[in-house]
């Protein structure tokens, strides 16, 4: 699987309860093909107190499948697919197929 979505990318959710929400990718889990997006798929867990943590009800973002998110086009902030090409220095870079603009800066 090519790294189409990486940590720090801006993505928009395409399906599910958070459809249409945008956020930054906080973590990528390649083995499970999932990503954690800031402010998306927020769940609550009851945490038992221990020596390091007082416990209580904790809120955090749960992972969502990578197929349910799309990159945000840097030009018009709409969902786009990601393509790969080589720049003038011979490096492989990602670009938005919608506008042709480079994603990697």
N, C-alpha and C positions, 0 to 999 in steps of 0.2 A: 504494500500500500504506500503510495507516494504521500508525502507530507503536504497535503493540500491545505490543511488547517493546522496552525501552530499556535502556541501560547502567545498571547498578546494581540491576536487578530480580532478585528471587529466582525461579528457574525449576526445574522438575523435568524430567528427560529421560524421554520416553515410549517411545522405540524405540532399538534398537541395543545395543551391548555395554555401555553405561553406563546402561541402562534402570533407572529408579528413583532415580538419583543426583540430588541437588539441589546448586545452586551459584548464584553471583552472575554476572550477565552482565558480562563485562569489555569486550566490544567488539561492536558491531553493524555488519554489512556489508550495507546495504540493496540494493545493486546485485545481489549474489549471493544475497540472501535467506538469509543465514547469520549465526550468532551464535557468539561465543567464550565458553564457560562455564568458570568457575574449577574446576579439578580434573577436568574431563570431556574425553575424547578426547585424552589426553596422548600425544604422539608423541616419538620421539627422532630427532635429525638430527645427522649428523657435520659439524662445522664446521671448516673449514681456518683455521689461525691467521693473523691479520693484525696490523697495527700497533696497532689498538684492542682486539683481543680475543685471548686466548690460544688459543682454539679448543677442541676436544674434543667430547664427546658432549653435546649440549644437549637438554633436555626442555622442551617447551612445549605449550600447548593449541592444538589445531587447530580450525578452525570446524566447526560442525555445522549442518544445515539447520534453519531456524526452525520447520518443521512438526513436528520431532521434540522440541520442548520446549513446555511449558505453564507458565503462571504458577502460582505457589504462592498459594493462598488465604490472606490474612492471618489469617483466623479459625481455620481448622482444619488448615492446612499440607497440603492436598490439592490436586491439579491442578484448575485452573479455566479457563474461557474468559474472555475479556476483552470487556467492552462499553464503550460510550461514552455519556455523558450530560452535561448542562450543570448546573453547581452554582448556588447562589443568587447568585453574582456574575457569572454568564453565561460562565464559563470552561468549556471542554470538558475533562472529566476521564475517567479510566479507572476502571472498577469491576469487581469479581469477580462474574461471573454466578452462581456457586455460592451465595454468601452475600449478595450485594448490597452488600458493603462496598467503600469507596473504596480504590483502589490508590495514587493520587496523593495525597500529604499536603501 
